[in-house]
Amino acid sequence: MTRPYRMKIRAERQADTHRRILEAATRLHRTHGPDRTTISDIARLAGVEPPTVTRHFPDRASLVVRRS
């Protein structure tokens, strides 16, 4: 059984990753535009792997809508 404190730490890390991805997407969309921003670019700036970005945001459209 997972201990409650571990679940809290995991949830905090997931929220931090989610926030970093949104911040990276916002920054890249402002500087390069959404059409010229790739999932790999966002992942690199957020410090995660591309599958992590798609785990939080299943497609580019959801990322653009979410950051608005």
ABEGO torsion letter per residue (X at the ends): XBBAAAAAAAAAAAAAAAAAAAAAAAAAAAAAEAAABBAAAAAAAAGBBAAAAAAABABAAAAAAAAX
